[in-house]
Amino acid sequence: MTQGPPSTSFPKGHIKVLLLENVHASATEAFRQEGFQVESLTSALKEDELKKKIQDVHILGIRSKTQVSDAALAEGKRLLTLGCFCIGTNQVDLESANRHGVPVFNAPFSNTRSVAELVIAEVVALSRQLGDRSREVHEGKWRKVASGCNEVRGKTLGIVGYGHIGPQVGVLAEAMGMRVGFFDIATKMPMGNNSARRSLDAVLEESDFVTLHVPETPQTKNLIGKAELARMRAGSYLINLSRGTVVDIEALADALTSKHLAGAAVDVFPEEPESNGEGFRSPLQGLANVILTPHIGGSTSEAQESIGREVSTSLIKFVNGGATTGAVNFPQIELTQGPGWHRILNVHRNVPGVLRDINRIVGEAGANIRAQMLATDAAIGYLIMDLESDVSEVVRRDVAKLDTNIRTRILY
């Protein structure tokens, strides 16, 4: 008696998920509801450890500390997709992931409110020198002073980078009675009464508080250095909750020591400890009216729960249906899947003639295509194709044999 075909192309119970750095339980729950196997670790992994663990993993989830290099990705022979449970993705070699056919997803929206609220809290705290007064009272000193302390109402907040977080900061600042100007390299629609400025220099020169919300790129490295700090108004304040490489820390320490700046709040640093409890040193330590925090901008229960849901949803949609909407390094496709059809997912090198070769295979198999969608970038092409079930395995096998193939899988 001939055994029938399996009911699914790959049983969900065989899909292995590895979550690192204490990813929120909302993600673990989402994966387990799908029937996936989940291993969750509280810490980051060094490259050698990751290279061993990733070998039989289908989904990898990280936060900001785990560095996913080309060498690690090369060991992930079964790796389907990778999720950064945070905003940034600079800890992943995105070009390598692209070449290996691994889409990378992140959470660009989920912690924006938490970061925005911390910015506003630090604006008020710096304006009132709360960090210094609190430390003094803890030390048994009573210094009730008003000199150098001001209301934020009527002051100007300058926002550098007006993407996801900047507009929320601007709206909250206006509710406090502040004026808001912003600069972004792209044209952005202002929220509320926020208004665009023509240049970074214009923001620096007119603002009482400057807050940074830009990604880590070669263009933003030391975006705020000695010259930019000199352009800031005497007695103004700098807040950085973006990336540690955006500010020249030594130059900032000099501007604070000379009293050109009245204070600063820094949440991110060029080099950060890999785990809690490790020693940390910075030229900013011990300076007056300087708030230093350990990269906690998005570290609220609400943000982490939302990030867990957002990223796990993207990863599950890709594994179950091939959807790459929201991937940061991959052609983006999302195609509705109908019952009774099998789906071929193919990642290939982006060279001329690939679709012709694939369609030739389909034609020779006598397959009827229900839907087909292709998107490309400079390096790869990503194809979703739904076709009749009786010839789908033959098509998958022959497509995977093409010289241009990076990876091909079938869903049913």
C-alpha positions in Angstrom: 0.0 0.0 0.0 1.5 3.3 -1.1 1.8 5.9 1.7 0.3 9.3 0.9 2.2 12.6 0.9 2.8 14.4 4.2 0.1 16.9 5.2 2.7 19.7 5.6 5.9 20.4 3.8 7.8 20.8 7.1 6.1 20.0 10.4 6.0 23.1 12.6 7.1 21.0 15.6 10.5 20.6 13.9 11.1 24.4 13.5 13.7 25.5 16.0 13.8 29.1 17.4 16.7 30.5 19.4 16.1 33.7 21.3 19.0 35.5 22.9 19.4 38.4 25.3 16.2 37.9 27.3 13.8 38.6 24.4 10.3 39.3 25.9 8.0 36.4 26.7 5.4 37.7 24.3 7.7 36.5 21.4 8.2 33.1 23.1 4.5 32.7 23.5 3.8 33.6 19.9 6.2 31.0 18.6 5.0 28.3 20.9 1.4 28.9 19.8 2.6 28.2 16.3 4.0 24.9 17.5 7.6 25.8 17.1 10.4 24.6 19.4 11.8 27.6 21.4 15.0 28.0 23.3 15.4 31.3 25.1 18.7 32.5 26.7 19.1 35.6 28.9 22.5 36.6 27.6 24.2 37.4 24.3 26.6 34.8 22.6 30.1 35.3 21.5 30.8 34.5 17.8 32.2 31.0 18.5 29.3 30.1 20.7 26.8 31.5 18.1 28.4 29.6 15.3 27.8 26.3 17.2 24.2 27.1 18.3 23.0 28.5 14.9 23.8 25.3 13.0 20.4 23.7 13.5 18.3 26.8 14.1 15.6 28.0 11.7 14.8 31.3 13.4 17.3 33.4 15.4 16.1 36.3 17.6 18.5 38.8 19.1 18.6 42.3 20.7 21.5 44.7 20.5 24.5 42.9 22.0 24.8 39.7 19.8 27.0 40.4 16.8 25.8 38.2 13.8 28.8 38.1 11.4 29.3 36.6 8.0 31.1 33.7 9.7 28.2 33.0 11.9 25.7 33.2 9.1 27.8 30.8 7.0 27.2 28.2 9.8 23.4 28.7 9.7 22.7 26.2 6.9 19.1 25.8 8.1 18.5 29.5 9.1 15.4 30.8 7.4 15.2 34.3 9.0 16.6 36.5 11.7 14.8 39.0 14.0 16.3 42.0 15.8 14.0 42.6 18.8 15.0 46.3 18.8 15.1 49.2 16.4 18.7 49.0 15.2 20.1 46.3 12.9 23.8 47.4 12.8 24.7 44.3 14.9 23.9 42.1 11.9 26.0 41.8 8.7 23.0 42.6 6.5 24.8 42.2 3.2 25.9 38.7 4.2 22.4 37.8 5.4 21.1 39.0 2.0 23.6 36.8 0.1 22.7 33.8 2.3 19.0 34.4 1.5 18.1 35.3 5.1 15.7 38.2 5.6 16.2 40.3 8.7 13.3 42.0 10.5 13.3 44.6 13.3 10.8 46.7 15.3 11.0 50.3 14.0 7.9 51.5 15.8 7.4 49.6 19.1 9.6 51.5 21.5 9.2 54.9 20.1 6.9 56.2 22.8 9.3 54.9 25.6 12.2 56.7 24.0 10.3 59.9 23.5 9.1 60.0 27.1 12.6 59.5 28.4 13.8 62.4 26.2 11.2 64.7 27.7 12.0 63.5 31.2 15.7 64.3 30.6 14.9 67.8 29.2 13.2 68.6 32.5 15.8 66.9 34.6 18.7 68.8 32.9 16.9 72.1 33.1 16.4 71.6 36.9 19.8 69.9 37.5 17.9 67.0 39.1 20.6 64.5 38.7 23.1 66.6 40.8 20.5 67.6 43.4 19.4 64.0 43.9 23.0 62.7 44.2 23.8 65.5 46.7 20.9 64.6 49.0 21.9 60.9 48.9 25.3 62.0 50.0 23.8 64.0 52.9 24.3 67.5 51.3 21.5 70.0 51.3 21.9 72.5 48.4 18.6 74.3 47.7 19.5 76.5 44.7 17.7 78.1 41.8 20.6 79.5 39.9 20.9 77.9 36.5 17.5 76.1 36.9 14.7 77.0 34.5 11.3 76.0 33.2 11.3 74.4 29.8 8.2 76.3 28.8 9.1 78.7 26.0 12.4 77.1 25.3 13.4 75.7 21.9 13.9 71.9 21.3 15.9 71.0 18.3 15.4 67.5 16.9 18.1 66.0 14.6 16.5 63.0 12.7 12.8 63.1 12.3 11.9 59.5 11.6 9.8 57.4 14.0 10.9 58.8 17.3 11.5 62.5 16.5 7.9 63.4 15.7 6.7 61.9 19.0 9.3 63.8 20.9 8.1 67.0 19.1 4.5 66.5 20.0 5.3 65.9 23.6 7.6 68.9 23.8 4.9 71.1 22.3 2.5 69.9 25.1 5.1 71.2 27.5 5.0 74.6 25.9 8.2 74.3 24.0 9.0 75.5 20.4 10.2 72.6 18.2 12.5 72.7 15.1 13.9 69.7 13.3 16.3 68.7 10.6 16.3 65.5 8.6 18.2 64.7 5.4 14.9 63.6 3.8 11.8 65.8 3.5 9.4 64.9 6.3 5.9 66.1 7.2 5.9 68.0 10.4 3.7 66.9 13.3 1.7 69.6 15.2 3.5 72.9 15.1 7.0 71.3 14.6 8.8 73.1 11.8 11.7 72.0 9.6 15.0 73.8 9.5 17.2 74.1 6.5 20.3 72.5 8.0 21.9 70.8 11.0 23.7 74.0 11.8 20.4 75.9 12.0 19.1 73.5 14.6 22.3 73.7 16.6 22.5 77.4 16.6 18.9 78.2 17.7 18.1 75.4 20.2 18.2 75.4 23.9 18.0 71.6 23.9 19.3 69.3 21.0 18.1 65.7 20.9 19.6 63.2 18.4 17.5 60.5 16.7 19.6 59.2 13.8 20.8 55.7 12.8 24.3 54.5 12.9 25.8 55.0 9.4 29.1 56.1 8.0 27.5 59.5 7.5 26.4 59.9 11.1 29.7 58.8 12.7 30.8 61.8 14.9 27.9 63.8 13.5 28.3 65.9 16.6 31.9 66.8 17.1 34.0 69.7 18.3 32.8 72.1 15.5 29.2 71.2 15.9 29.3 71.5 19.7 30.9 75.0 19.3 27.9 76.0 17.1 25.5 75.1 19.9 24.2 78.0 22.0 26.2 78.7 25.2 24.3 77.2 28.1 22.4 74.7 25.9 22.0 71.0 26.4 22.7 67.9 24.3 20.7 64.6 24.5 21.7 61.4 22.7 19.5 58.4 22.8 20.3 57.3 19.2 23.7 55.6 18.7 27.0 55.9 20.6 29.1 56.6 17.5 27.0 59.7 16.6 28.7 62.0 19.3 32.5 62.6 19.8 32.5 61.8 23.5 35.9 63.5 24.2 34.7 66.7 22.5 31.4 66.6 24.4 33.4 66.2 27.7 35.5 69.3 26.8 32.3 71.3 26.0 30.8 70.4 29.3 34.0 71.0 31.3 34.4 74.5 29.7 30.8 75.2 30.6 29.9 76.0 27.0 27.2 73.4 27.4 25.2 73.4 30.6 24.5 69.7 30.6 24.0 66.5 28.7 22.1 63.2 28.8 23.7 60.2 27.2 22.1 56.8 26.9 24.4 55.2 24.3 28.1 55.0 24.0 30.7 54.1 21.3 31.7 51.0 23.4 29.3 49.4 25.8 29.6 46.4 28.1 28.3 43.1 26.8 26.5 42.2 30.0 25.1 43.7 33.2 27.6 44.1 36.0 30.7 44.7 33.9 32.8 47.7 34.5 32.3 50.9 32.5 34.3 54.0 32.1 33.6 57.2 30.2 35.1 60.7 30.1 31.6 62.0 30.9 31.6 60.4 34.4 31.7 62.8 37.3 30.8 65.9 35.2 28.2 68.3 36.5 24.6 68.0 35.3 25.3 65.0 33.1 22.8 62.1 33.1 24.4 58.8 32.1 22.1 55.8 31.6 23.0 52.2 30.4 21.2 52.1 27.0 17.7 52.0 28.5 15.8 54.3 26.0 13.4 51.5 25.0 13.6 49.5 28.2 10.1 49.6 29.4 7.8 46.6 29.9 5.3 48.1 27.4 8.0 48.6 24.7 9.6 45.1 25.2 6.2 43.4 25.1 5.3 45.3 21.9 8.6 44.6 20.3 8.2 40.9 21.1 4.9 40.8 19.4 5.9 42.9 16.4 9.1 41.0 15.4 7.7 37.5 16.1 4.7 38.3 13.9 7.0 39.3 11.0 9.1 36.1 11.5 6.1 33.8 11.7 4.5 35.4 8.5 7.8 34.7 6.7 8.1 31.1 7.8 4.5 30.3 7.2 3.9 32.2 4.0 7.1 33.8 2.7 6.1 37.4 3.4 9.1 39.8 3.6 7.2 43.0 4.2 9.2 45.0 6.6 12.5 43.2 6.1 15.5 45.6 6.2 17.8 43.7 3.8 15.5 41.9 1.4 13.2 42.4 -1.6 9.7 42.9 -0.1 6.8 40.7 -1.2 3.6 39.6 0.5 1.2 37.4 -1.5 -2.1 36.0 -0.3 -2.0 32.2 -0.2 -5.1 30.2 -1.3 -6.1 26.7 -0.2 -5.2 23.7 -2.3 -2.1 25.2 -3.9 1.6 24.7 -3.1 4.0 27.6 -2.7 7.5 27.8 -4.0 9.9 30.3 -2.4 13.1 30.9 -4.3 16.0 33.2 -3.5 18.5 33.5 -6.4 21.4 35.6 -7.6 20.1 38.6 -9.5 21.4 37.9 -13.0 19.5 38.0 -16.3 17.5 35.0 -17.4 16.6 33.5 -14.0 12.8 33.9 -14.3 13.0 32.6 -17.9 14.7 29.4 -16.6 12.2 29.0 -13.8 9.3 29.4 -16.1 10.8 26.9 -18.5 10.9 24.4 -15.6 7.3 25.1 -14.8 6.3 24.7 -18.4 8.1 21.4 -18.8 6.4 20.1 -15.7 3.0 21.1 -17.2 2.2 23.1 -14.0 -0.6 25.7 -13.8 0.6 28.8 -12.0 -2.0 30.5 -9.8 0.1 33.5 -8.8 3.7 34.6 -9.3 5.5 37.6 -7.8 9.2 38.6 -8.2 11.1 41.4 -6.5 14.8 42.1 -6.8 17.6 44.2 -5.3 21.1 44.7 -6.5 22.3 41.3 -5.4 19.4 38.9 -5.2 15.9 38.1 -6.5 13.1 36.8 -4.4 10.3 34.8 -6.1 7.0 33.6 -4.6 5.1 31.2 -6.9 1.8 29.3 -6.2 1.1 26.3 -8.4 -0.7 23.0 -8.6 0.2 20.5 -5.9 0.8 17.5 -8.1 3.9 18.9 -9.8 5.2 21.3 -7.1 7.9 19.0 -5.7 9.3 18.4 -9.2 9.4 22.2 -9.8 11.0 22.8 -6.4 13.7 20.2 -7.1 14.6 21.5 -10.5 14.6 25.2 -9.5 16.9 24.3 -6.6 19.4 22.8 -9.1 19.8 26.0 -11.1 23.3 27.6 -10.8 21.7 30.8 -9.8 19.9 29.3 -6.8 20.7 30.5 -3.3 17.9 28.7 -1.5 14.5 27.2 -2.4 11.8 25.8 -0.2 8.2 24.7 -0.6 5.2 25.4 1.6 2.0 23.3 1.8 
